[in-house]
Amino acid sequence: MDKESINYIIRYFSNLMTHDEKLALQHQMYIVKSTDNKAIKDMMKEKGWISNDPQILNLLKNSYEEFQINVAKRMMNETPEKVFFNNCPKCGKLARTPYAKQCRYCKHSWRAE
């Protein structure tokens, strides 16, 4: 599975993520946002936005990219009927969103089709 498809699945079908996966994603987001500021990082830890739960941290232990791949694969294996790709009928590339009606690559529009 390519990176574009993985990002698409996680962005538009995050409702299919487990509770722990959502917490790991939140943890990663806040770690990235607070890397340069110890005071902000400490405040985020205090509020529970940055996790210290070993189960959550284990999901991210190898890399964030591997976490994304594992989540996307799990979602595709467990709920393939709920994940759909909106591909351009002309060039076949992945549209920007599941409901887009114009290709960002070839500019083909399928609104009237």
QUIWOTA-V207752 format. One line per field, one symbol per residue. ss: DSSP state (@ for helix, = for strand, . for the rest). phi: phi as a letter, one per 30 degrees, with the letter a starting at -180 (. if undefined). burial: b if it has 24 or more other ideal C-beta (glycine too) atoms within 12 Angstrom, else e. A space follows every 10 residues. Layout:
ss: ???
phi: ???
burial: ???
This chain:
ss: ..@@@@@@@@ @@.@@@..@@ @@@@@@@@@@ @@@....@@@ @@@@@@@... ...@@@@@@. ...@@@@@@@ @@@@@@@@.. ......=... ...=...... .=......=. ...
phi: .ddddddddd dcbddcdded ddddddeddd dddcdcbddd dddddddidc dbdedddddc ddadddeddd ddddddddbd dccbcccddc ciddddbdcd bbddccidcb dcd
burial: eeeebbebbb ebbbebbeee bebbbbbbeb beeeeeeeee eeebeeeebb beeeebeebb eeebeebbeb bbebbbeeee eebebbeeee eeebbeeeeb eeeeeeeeee eee
